[in-house]
Amino acid sequence: MDFQTFTKASLLLAMALFFSAYPQHTQANSLGVERGEVCATNPGSDFTACPQDFTNHKIEAAELCLTALDYTSIGVNCAGALNTAIDNAVASEAGFHALMSIENKSDHVIKVISPSNSDFATLKSRSSFRLINKYADGSELVIDVAVKGGVVEIVENKDASFTSDGRTFTHAENYGTSFQRSLREAQRVATSQLIPKSCEQPTFDNSDWVVEEVITVNYPDGRTEVTNIYRQQDTYLTYLQC
């Protein structure tokens, strides 16, 4: 073997040994989706996926979840993105810190409430905890998380979650909302099949209110529902066209 061939073989061997020192992080999450890829983390580290992978999940959740009712919408994948971020947060320190820094990408704040303190070491060992998401329009999404048999269970708490007018999700689904503090929430109310909406009153004619958006929803049974979103400064009202 000449010197050049020997050198090339030595380099290839060194590279193989270098990459074999780092685990391939392809652990499946509770949804059966593999998270992670090959990462140059220290051998024996607590990561189960690449930090960049967690960051991408965190950014996706921040971009899709702009108000609490986004979580209930089938029109945006807020629930899917946030659930994935939560699942990763339970599995890894990298995922936890990515989830907790989500407010750096948006205007809302996330808090973790557990039976004792809420640092990662405690969160990872907790069998249950509560995730509170506070948004800029005053709405609040509360999610209860439990880990059972290695599987993460995520449940939206409708009695603890609030719309921007201070009504619980349960109350909003039964009686509707009186107003909204963001266009995003008004859009969710307008397109929701769970939250009842009032018909526009013939006397609703105030020059201070302007039509911000008209939303048309076509249902599979042939029905068409048209909703007007009215705005007055930072307050919105949604009314069906009757």
Backbone as CSV, one residue per row, in Angstrom:
resi,resn,N_x,N_y,N_z,CA_x,CA_y,CA_z,C_x,C_y,C_z
1,MET,0.861,-1.197,0.000,0.000,0.000,0.000,0.892,1.240,0.000
2,ASP,0.696,2.124,-1.031,1.520,3.326,-1.080,1.064,4.324,-0.028
3,PHE,1.844,5.383,0.136,1.589,6.352,1.206,0.247,7.061,1.000
4,GLN,-0.095,7.414,-0.259,-1.338,8.121,-0.533,-2.548,7.262,-0.194
5,THR,-2.491,5.995,-0.593,-3.606,5.084,-0.290,-3.735,4.882,1.204
6,PHE,-2.583,4.737,1.894,-2.593,4.549,3.346,-3.214,5.768,4.047
7,THR,-2.844,6.963,3.578,-3.378,8.194,4.183,-4.885,8.287,3.995
8,LYS,-5.385,7.983,2.785,-6.818,8.048,2.524,-7.569,7.049,3.385
9,ALA,-7.048,5.841,3.513,-7.705,4.825,4.328,-7.740,5.234,5.794
10,SER,-6.650,5.860,6.250,-6.587,6.301,7.646,-7.617,7.383,7.928
11,LEU,-7.777,8.306,6.989,-8.757,9.373,7.162,-10.173,8.827,7.191
12,LEU,-10.481,7.887,6.296,-11.812,7.285,6.278,-12.114,6.551,7.569
13,LEU,-11.113,5.841,8.101,-11.281,5.133,9.359,-11.519,6.102,10.500
14,ALA,-10.763,7.213,10.512,-10.918,8.211,11.564,-12.302,8.847,11.519
15,MET,-12.801,9.128,10.309,-14.130,9.708,10.168,-15.203,8.739,10.631
16,ALA,-15.047,7.461,10.299,-16.023,6.460,10.722,-16.066,6.350,12.234
17,LEU,-14.890,6.358,12.858,-14.838,6.287,14.318,-15.439,7.528,14.946
18,PHE,-15.225,8.701,14.332,-15.745,9.954,14.870,-17.271,9.948,14.884
19,PHE,-17.885,9.595,13.751,-19.340,9.645,13.677,-19.991,8.511,14.455
20,SER,-19.301,7.382,14.598,-19.885,6.291,15.377,-19.937,6.629,16.850
21,ALA,-19.185,7.663,17.273,-19.192,8.059,18.684,-20.470,8.785,19.057
22,TYR,-21.251,9.223,18.051,-22.463,9.972,18.311,-23.675,9.120,17.956
23,PRO,-24.631,9.024,18.862,-25.787,8.167,18.617,-26.687,8.723,17.529
24,GLN,-27.377,7.836,16.816,-28.370,8.255,15.857,-29.693,8.375,16.595
25,HIS,-30.208,9.604,16.686,-31.384,9.866,17.498,-32.637,9.766,16.641
26,THR,-33.243,8.599,16.593,-34.450,8.402,15.804,-35.528,7.737,16.648
27,GLN,-35.634,8.154,17.916,-36.657,7.627,18.799,-38.024,8.103,18.356
28,ALA,-39.032,7.228,18.343,-40.371,7.615,17.925,-41.121,8.268,19.067
29,ASN,-41.894,9.302,18.744,-42.681,9.969,19.782,-44.011,9.265,19.964
30,SER,-44.904,9.856,20.793,-46.157,9.182,21.120,-47.094,9.077,19.925
31,LEU,-46.840,9.855,18.873,-47.654,9.776,17.675,-47.084,8.779,16.675
32,GLY,-45.974,8.124,17.050,-45.354,7.164,16.169,-44.484,7.800,15.107
33,VAL,-44.215,9.093,15.237,-43.388,9.808,14.267,-41.962,9.877,14.788
34,GLU,-41.014,9.462,13.950,-39.627,9.519,14.392,-39.180,10.959,14.471
35,ARG,-38.544,11.305,15.593,-38.041,12.666,15.744,-36.526,12.609,15.720
36,GLY,-35.936,13.545,15.053,-34.489,13.639,15.113,-33.807,13.016,13.912
37,GLU,-32.479,13.079,13.951,-31.628,12.561,12.895,-30.245,12.400,13.511
38,VAL,-29.213,12.254,12.697,-27.872,12.120,13.259,-27.408,13.462,13.781
39,CYS,-27.012,13.516,15.048,-26.568,14.763,15.658,-25.214,14.567,16.319
40,ALA,-24.358,15.570,16.232,-23.041,15.510,16.869,-23.147,15.991,18.309
41,THR,-23.902,15.261,19.117,-23.992,15.569,20.537,-22.965,14.727,21.281
42,ASN,-22.663,15.107,22.488,-21.698,14.339,23.257,-22.225,12.953,23.569
43,PRO,-21.400,11.929,23.484,-21.852,10.579,23.817,-22.436,10.548,25.225
44,GLY,-23.596,9.882,25.368,-24.216,9.775,26.675,-25.059,10.977,27.033
45,SER,-25.244,11.921,26.092,-26.036,13.109,26.394,-27.504,12.741,26.490
46,ASP,-28.327,13.689,26.957,-29.734,13.427,27.172,-30.586,13.779,25.964
47,PHE,-29.963,14.230,24.874,-30.734,14.610,23.700,-31.296,13.365,23.023
48,THR,-32.510,13.471,22.482,-33.059,12.412,21.649,-33.323,12.908,20.239
49,ALA,-32.904,14.114,19.954,-33.019,14.646,18.596,-32.134,15.874,18.456
50,CYS,-31.978,16.328,17.219,-31.146,17.495,16.984,-31.804,18.752,17.549
51,PRO,-31.036,19.646,18.175,-31.607,20.908,18.655,-32.331,21.678,17.562
52,GLN,-31.797,21.648,16.334,-32.438,22.357,15.232,-33.816,21.777,14.942
53,ASP,-33.951,20.441,15.091,-35.229,19.790,14.871,-36.259,20.305,15.860
54,PHE,-35.856,20.430,17.132,-36.757,20.962,18.153,-37.103,22.412,17.855
55,THR,-36.123,23.177,17.412,-36.354,24.584,17.102,-37.384,24.727,15.993
56,ASN,-37.315,23.858,14.986,-38.272,23.917,13.891,-39.692,23.646,14.379
57,HIS,-39.852,22.650,15.271,-41.176,22.364,15.826,-41.676,23.557,16.629
58,LYS,-40.775,24.163,17.391,-41.148,25.311,18.221,-41.596,26.488,17.356
59,ILE,-40.842,26.767,16.282,-41.177,27.876,15.392,-42.512,27.622,14.701
60,GLU,-42.747,26.375,14.281,-44.008,26.040,13.616,-45.187,26.300,14.546
61,ALA,-45.070,25.890,15.801,-46.145,26.110,16.768,-46.365,27.606,16.994
62,ALA,-45.282,28.366,17.060,-45.398,29.814,17.290,-46.079,30.510,16.128
63,GLU,-45.828,30.039,14.922,-46.407,30.672,13.747,-47.869,30.302,13.540
64,LEU,-48.269,29.105,13.979,-49.633,28.637,13.742,-50.577,28.937,14.892
65,CYS,-50.049,29.059,16.101,-50.881,29.298,17.279,-50.764,30.766,17.691
66,LEU,-51.674,31.600,17.187,-51.607,33.039,17.441,-52.664,33.515,18.421
67,THR,-53.653,32.666,18.678,-54.687,32.947,19.678,-55.161,31.603,20.213
68,ALA,-55.779,31.601,21.378,-56.102,30.336,22.034,-57.007,29.446,21.187
69,LEU,-57.997,30.049,20.515,-58.940,29.251,19.733,-58.312,28.610,18.500
70,ASP,-57.096,29.007,18.130,-56.409,28.337,17.028,-56.268,26.847,17.310
71,TYR,-56.133,26.501,18.582,-55.939,25.088,18.954,-57.161,24.241,18.593
72,THR,-58.332,24.862,18.538,-59.570,24.124,18.258,-59.915,24.113,16.778
73,SER,-59.153,24.835,15.969,-59.491,25.011,14.564,-58.957,23.877,13.701
74,ILE,-59.772,23.462,12.725,-59.295,22.484,11.752,-58.687,23.187,10.548
75,GLY,-58.818,24.513,10.508,-58.292,25.275,9.382,-56.796,25.523,9.456
76,VAL,-56.231,25.489,10.664,-54.788,25.616,10.851,-54.321,24.442,11.708
77,ASN,-53.074,24.075,11.561,-52.572,22.904,12.281,-51.895,23.298,13.592
78,CYS,-52.484,24.256,14.295,-51.929,24.679,15.584,-51.838,23.508,16.549
79,ALA,-52.928,22.734,16.665,-52.954,21.615,17.621,-51.874,20.598,17.305
80,GLY,-51.705,20.248,16.033,-50.692,19.266,15.655,-49.287,19.739,15.954
81,ALA,-49.012,21.000,15.614,-47.673,21.546,15.841,-47.372,21.674,17.327
82,LEU,-48.344,22.168,18.091,-48.117,22.347,19.526,-48.012,21.008,20.238
83,ASN,-48.832,20.041,19.847,-48.758,18.715,20.460,-47.400,18.059,20.214
84,THR,-46.886,18.228,19.005,-45.561,17.680,18.694,-44.487,18.348,19.536
85,ALA,-44.596,19.679,19.700,-43.637,20.404,20.527,-43.704,19.941,21.984
86,ILE,-44.905,19.702,22.493,-45.069,19.215,23.867,-44.476,17.819,24.013
87,ASP,-44.757,16.967,23.044,-44.243,15.599,23.074,-42.719,15.585,23.107
88,ASN,-42.109,16.431,22.301,-40.652,16.531,22.294,-40.126,17.134,23.592
89,ALA,-40.890,18.051,24.174,-40.463,18.694,25.419,-40.388,17.692,26.560
90,VAL,-41.308,16.742,26.564,-41.305,15.717,27.608,-40.124,14.771,27.426
91,ALA,-39.745,14.537,26.165,-38.723,13.539,25.875,-37.304,14.034,26.057
92,SER,-37.067,15.325,25.938,-35.692,15.783,25.888,-35.519,17.180,26.456
93,GLU,-34.373,17.407,27.022,-34.050,18.739,27.546,-34.022,19.763,26.422
94,ALA,-33.512,19.357,25.260,-33.477,20.277,24.113,-34.885,20.663,23.707
95,GLY,-35.780,19.677,23.674,-37.161,19.957,23.321,-37.844,20.841,24.341
96,PHE,-37.541,20.644,25.616,-38.139,21.451,26.675,-37.731,22.914,26.529
97,HIS,-36.437,23.157,26.358,-35.973,24.533,26.251,-36.472,25.198,24.966
98,ALA,-36.617,24.415,23.898,-37.166,24.966,22.662,-38.613,25.390,22.865
99,LEU,-39.385,24.561,23.556,-40.780,24.901,23.811,-40.891,26.120,24.707
100,MET,-40.084,26.190,25.742,-40.179,27.288,26.687,-39.686,28.612,26.106
101,SER,-38.929,28.564,25.020,-38.447,29.799,24.394,-39.333,30.221,23.236
102,ILE,-40.523,29.623,23.144,-41.412,29.901,22.024,-41.833,31.366,21.981
103,GLU,-41.850,32.021,23.158,-42.275,33.417,23.177,-41.278,34.326,22.470
104,ASN,-40.058,33.826,22.223,-39.086,34.634,21.494,-39.483,34.804,20.024
105,LYS,-40.375,33.932,19.546,-40.795,33.976,18.152,-42.162,34.628,17.988
106,SER,-42.876,34.844,19.095,-44.234,35.366,19.006,-44.529,36.264,20.196
107,ASP,-45.794,36.669,20.301,-46.199,37.594,21.360,-46.806,36.887,22.556
108,HIS,-46.762,35.551,22.587,-47.407,34.891,23.711,-46.393,34.234,24.636
109,VAL,-46.864,33.896,25.814,-45.999,33.377,26.873,-46.477,31.995,27.289
110,ILE,-45.539,31.101,27.495,-45.860,29.755,27.944,-45.364,29.563,29.362
111,LYS,-46.206,28.973,30.198,-45.815,28.634,31.559,-46.116,27.163,31.822
112,VAL,-45.243,26.532,32.597,-45.470,25.148,33.005,-45.787,25.129,34.489
113,ILE,-46.896,24.503,34.845,-47.281,24.364,36.237,-47.252,22.888,36.594
114,SER,-46.409,22.515,37.528,-46.332,21.132,37.977,-46.484,21.101,39.491
115,PRO,-46.688,19.934,40.084,-46.891,19.868,41.536,-45.772,20.491,42.351
116,SER,-44.554,20.485,41.815,-43.459,21.163,42.517,-42.865,22.188,41.573
117,ASN,-41.555,22.410,41.605,-41.000,23.426,40.700,-41.043,22.917,39.267
118,SER,-40.839,23.827,38.315,-41.075,23.490,36.910,-39.807,23.467,36.077
119,ASP,-38.659,23.150,36.691,-37.461,23.034,35.877,-37.509,21.728,35.094
120,PHE,-36.571,21.557,34.159,-36.660,20.398,33.275,-36.530,19.083,34.023
121,ALA,-35.626,19.030,34.994,-35.420,17.780,35.722,-36.714,17.323,36.383
122,THR,-37.460,18.294,36.908,-38.735,17.960,37.533,-39.766,17.587,36.471
123,LEU,-39.809,18.366,35.378,-40.784,18.114,34.328,-40.609,16.723,33.740
124,LYS,-39.370,16.320,33.521,-39.130,15.029,32.891,-39.589,13.874,33.778
125,SER,-39.511,14.070,35.083,-39.879,13.005,35.999,-41.336,13.097,36.450
126,ARG,-42.027,14.175,36.043,-43.417,14.346,36.454,-44.324,13.403,35.668
127,SER,-45.328,12.863,36.320,-46.308,12.052,35.614,-47.379,12.931,34.991
128,SER,-47.482,14.187,35.462,-48.462,15.108,34.886,-48.044,16.544,35.156
129,PHE,-48.470,17.449,34.275,-48.250,18.876,34.482,-49.231,19.639,33.608
130,ARG,-49.313,20.934,33.817,-50.236,21.792,33.078,-49.451,22.843,32.310
131,LEU,-49.799,22.996,31.034,-49.144,23.982,30.173,-50.116,25.127,29.924
132,ILE,-49.712,26.357,30.265,-50.560,27.527,30.106,-49.965,28.437,29.037
133,ASN,-50.745,28.714,28.000,-50.314,29.570,26.895,-51.114,30.861,26.934
134,LYS,-50.460,31.989,27.184,-51.128,33.289,27.241,-50.783,34.086,25.989
135,TYR,-51.826,34.577,25.317,-51.636,35.258,24.041,-51.859,36.769,24.166
136,ALA,-51.371,37.495,23.178,-51.387,38.960,23.235,-52.795,39.533,23.276
137,ASP,-53.791,38.811,22.739,-55.154,39.343,22.731,-55.900,39.061,24.034
138,GLY,-55.217,38.471,25.008,-55.837,38.190,26.297,-56.426,36.808,26.415
139,SER,-56.441,36.040,25.332,-56.945,34.675,25.403,-55.908,33.763,26.043
140,GLU,-56.363,32.625,26.521,-55.474,31.731,27.261,-55.837,30.280,26.965
141,LEU,-54.844,29.508,26.563,-55.026,28.088,26.280,-54.357,27.276,27.376
142,VAL,-55.106,26.361,27.979,-54.572,25.503,29.041,-54.637,24.057,28.573
143,ILE,-53.501,23.383,28.648,-53.407,21.990,28.221,-52.891,21.151,29.379
144,ASP,-53.589,20.067,29.673,-53.158,19.128,30.704,-52.396,17.986,30.046
145,VAL,-51.195,17.724,30.558,-50.317,16.716,29.974,-50.048,15.625,31.013
146,ALA,-50.188,14.379,30.608,-49.900,13.254,31.491,-49.044,12.249,30.733
147,VAL,-48.114,11.618,31.431,-47.257,10.602,30.833,-47.618,9.265,31.469
148,LYS,-48.141,8.361,30.670,-48.582,7.064,31.167,-47.970,5.957,30.316
149,GLY,-47.170,5.126,30.962,-46.541,4.026,30.244,-45.652,4.481,29.108
150,GLY,-45.034,5.643,29.276,-44.147,6.169,28.239,-44.877,6.904,27.126
151,VAL,-46.189,6.975,27.202,-46.988,7.658,26.178,-47.480,8.989,26.730
152,VAL,-47.340,10.044,25.938,-47.751,11.378,26.359,-49.212,11.596,25.984
153,GLU,-50.038,11.897,26.996,-51.446,12.195,26.761,-51.661,13.703,26.896
154,ILE,-52.233,14.314,25.865,-52.425,15.767,25.822,-53.910,16.063,25.714
155,VAL,-54.436,16.809,26.691,-55.878,17.096,26.725,-56.095,18.595,26.869
156,GLU,-56.871,19.170,25.961,-57.254,20.576,26.054,-58.240,20.739,27.221
157,ASN,-57.946,21.669,28.132,-58.807,21.911,29.287,-59.768,23.052,28.939
158,LYS,-60.975,22.702,28.520,-61.937,23.710,28.060,-62.486,24.563,29.198
159,ASP,-62.467,24.030,30.410,-62.988,24.802,31.540,-61.954,25.774,32.099
160,ALA,-60.687,25.593,31.725,-59.628,26.486,32.203,-59.118,27.408,31.102
161,SER,-59.453,27.120,29.850,-59.038,27.955,28.720,-60.046,29.079,28.516
162,PHE,-59.545,30.255,28.096,-60.403,31.432,27.971,-60.279,32.077,26.594
163,THR,-61.399,32.609,26.100,-61.359,33.467,24.926,-60.957,34.868,25.384
164,SER,-60.783,35.781,24.449,-60.278,37.112,24.816,-61.281,37.934,25.617
165,ASP,-62.565,37.559,25.592,-63.554,38.282,26.396,-63.751,37.638,27.764
166,GLY,-62.883,36.695,28.126,-62.910,36.120,29.462,-63.839,34.939,29.642
167,ARG,-64.413,34.432,28.568,-65.303,33.277,28.664,-64.515,31.987,28.498
168,THR,-64.870,30.974,29.256,-64.195,29.697,29.088,-64.585,29.107,27.733
169,PHE,-63.759,28.190,27.237,-64.087,27.530,25.979,-65.446,26.826,26.098
170,THR,-65.695,26.224,27.253,-66.974,25.535,27.461,-68.136,26.506,27.328
171,HIS,-68.017,27.679,27.961,-69.075,28.687,27.891,-69.226,29.210,26.472
172,ALA,-68.116,29.432,25.790,-68.168,29.938,24.414,-68.858,28.942,23.488
173,GLU,-68.611,27.649,23.692,-69.238,26.638,22.843,-70.731,26.510,23.123
174,ASN,-71.147,26.885,24.319,-72.563,26.814,24.665,-73.330,28.089,24.313
175,TYR,-72.665,29.243,24.489,-73.383,30.510,24.356,-72.741,31.503,23.384
176,GLY,-71.567,31.197,22.857,-70.890,32.129,21.975,-70.018,33.105,22.751
177,THR,-69.461,34.084,22.050,-68.644,35.118,22.682,-69.279,36.475,22.422
178,SER,-69.007,37.435,23.293,-69.613,38.755,23.133,-68.788,39.649,22.221
179,PHE,-67.484,39.436,22.190,-66.598,40.200,21.312,-65.263,39.481,21.253
180,GLN,-64.393,39.952,20.372,-63.062,39.391,20.251,-62.032,40.520,20.272
181,ARG,-60.851,40.216,20.794,-59.799,41.230,20.907,-58.732,41.120,19.814
182,SER,-58.933,40.234,18.858,-57.993,40.132,17.735,-58.752,39.630,16.518
183,LEU,-58.285,40.024,15.336,-58.893,39.541,14.104,-58.735,38.035,14.004
184,ARG,-57.616,37.526,14.467,-57.372,36.083,14.403,-58.446,35.317,15.181
185,GLU,-58.773,35.782,16.399,-59.797,35.101,17.178,-61.165,35.246,16.505
186,ALA,-61.447,36.418,15.949,-62.716,36.621,15.249,-62.844,35.658,14.069
187,GLN,-61.753,35.422,13.365,-61.762,34.473,12.248,-62.040,33.055,12.735
188,ARG,-61.472,32.706,13.893,-61.725,31.374,14.449,-63.188,31.224,14.850
189,VAL,-63.766,32.272,15.429,-65.180,32.230,15.801,-66.039,32.116,14.546
190,ALA,-65.706,32.873,13.513,-66.490,32.891,12.284,-66.507,31.537,11.584
191,THR,-65.406,30.802,11.668,-65.309,29.519,10.956,-65.576,28.311,11.846
192,SER,-65.824,28.549,13.132,-66.033,27.435,14.058,-67.429,26.834,13.891
193,GLN,-67.493,25.510,13.956,-68.771,24.820,13.957,-69.228,24.531,15.383
194,LEU,-68.404,24.896,16.362,-68.731,24.632,17.758,-69.271,25.866,18.466
195,ILE,-68.787,27.035,18.091,-69.177,28.272,18.778,-70.367,28.905,18.056
196,PRO,-71.504,29.064,18.740,-72.680,29.672,18.097,-72.457,31.158,17.826
197,LYS,-73.064,31.630,16.723,-72.942,33.033,16.336,-74.337,33.644,16.212
198,SER,-74.471,34.912,16.555,-75.749,35.608,16.458,-75.967,36.118,15.039
199,CYS,-77.244,36.197,14.660,-77.571,36.801,13.372,-77.410,38.313,13.483
200,GLU,-76.991,38.917,12.394,-76.819,40.369,12.387,-78.165,41.060,12.574
201,GLN,-78.238,41.971,13.513,-79.479,42.694,13.784,-79.687,43.794,12.741
202,PRO,-80.923,43.996,12.305,-81.197,45.056,11.314,-80.786,46.435,11.802
203,THR,-80.785,46.635,13.126,-80.438,47.941,13.684,-78.936,48.109,13.891
204,PHE,-78.165,47.083,13.507,-76.716,47.175,13.701,-76.137,48.085,12.619
205,ASP,-76.206,49.356,12.860,-75.755,50.343,11.874,-75.088,51.497,12.619
206,ASN,-73.848,51.292,12.978,-73.097,52.299,13.717,-71.892,52.685,12.877
207,SER,-71.753,53.951,12.584,-70.672,54.393,11.703,-69.290,54.150,12.298
208,ASP,-69.238,53.909,13.609,-67.948,53.627,14.246,-67.450,52.222,13.935
209,TRP,-68.363,51.367,13.485,-67.993,49.996,13.159,-67.839,49.851,11.651
210,VAL,-66.790,49.158,11.246,-66.561,48.916,9.821,-66.443,47.413,9.594
211,VAL,-66.802,46.981,8.407,-66.667,45.567,8.062,-65.191,45.286,7.771
212,GLU,-64.570,44.488,8.634,-63.159,44.150,8.477,-62.963,42.997,7.498
213,GLU,-63.881,42.028,7.550,-63.721,40.847,6.705,-65.071,40.136,6.580
214,VAL,-65.302,39.540,5.412,-66.488,38.709,5.191,-66.007,37.296,4.901
215,ILE,-66.484,36.344,5.690,-66.022,34.954,5.573,-67.183,34.075,5.130
216,THR,-66.974,33.311,4.061,-67.988,32.387,3.543,-67.514,30.955,3.765
217,VAL,-68.377,30.160,4.378,-68.059,28.758,4.634,-69.091,27.900,3.917
218,ASN,-68.620,26.987,3.062,-69.492,26.054,2.344,-69.421,24.686,3.012
219,TYR,-70.549,24.169,3.411,-70.604,22.890,4.109,-70.923,21.755,3.142
220,PRO,-70.519,20.521,3.483,-70.754,19.367,2.588,-72.229,19.128,2.260
221,ASP,-73.131,19.543,3.180,-74.562,19.304,2.929,-75.174,20.360,2.018
222,GLY,-74.357,21.276,1.496,-74.850,22.280,0.568,-75.142,23.626,1.194
223,ARG,-75.102,23.701,2.528,-75.354,24.974,3.195,-74.191,25.942,2.970
224,THR,-74.512,27.198,2.918,-73.503,28.248,2.836,-73.719,29.215,3.986
225,GLU,-72.673,29.504,4.720,-72.763,30.389,5.876,-71.850,31.584,5.652
226,VAL,-72.425,32.778,5.701,-71.655,34.005,5.478,-71.613,34.793,6.781
227,THR,-70.427,35.161,7.214,-70.240,35.876,8.473,-69.509,37.183,8.231
228,ASN,-70.009,38.248,8.821,-69.335,39.548,8.780,-68.539,39.744,10.066
229,ILE,-67.306,40.177,9.926,-66.497,40.554,11.081,-66.401,42.074,11.093
230,TYR,-66.936,42.696,12.128,-66.911,44.141,12.283,-65.775,44.543,13.223
231,ARG,-65.186,45.694,12.955,-64.086,46.174,13.803,-64.351,47.604,14.265
232,GLN,-64.044,47.830,15.513,-64.015,49.178,16.078,-62.737,49.284,16.893
233,GLN,-61.717,49.933,16.337,-60.383,49.999,16.943,-59.845,48.577,17.148
234,ASP,-59.653,48.117,18.386,-59.084,46.793,18.600,-60.127,45.785,19.086
235,THR,-61.413,46.073,18.823,-62.480,45.159,19.200,-63.198,44.673,17.950
236,TYR,-63.546,43.380,17.944,-64.189,42.765,16.781,-65.489,42.092,17.207
237,LEU,-66.456,42.105,16.287,-67.736,41.424,16.487,-68.014,40.543,15.276
238,THR,-68.505,39.334,15.511,-68.839,38.420,14.403,-70.341,38.192,14.379
239,TYR,-70.954,38.422,13.220,-72.397,38.227,13.044,-72.653,37.462,11.763
240,LEU,-73.556,36.509,11.843,-73.998,35.816,10.643,-74.865,36.742,9.813
241,GLN,-74.785,36.589,8.500,-75.738,37.257,7.628,-77.000,36.398,7.595
242,CYS,-78.125,36.959,8.024,-79.372,36.192,8.129,-80.378,36.652,7.081
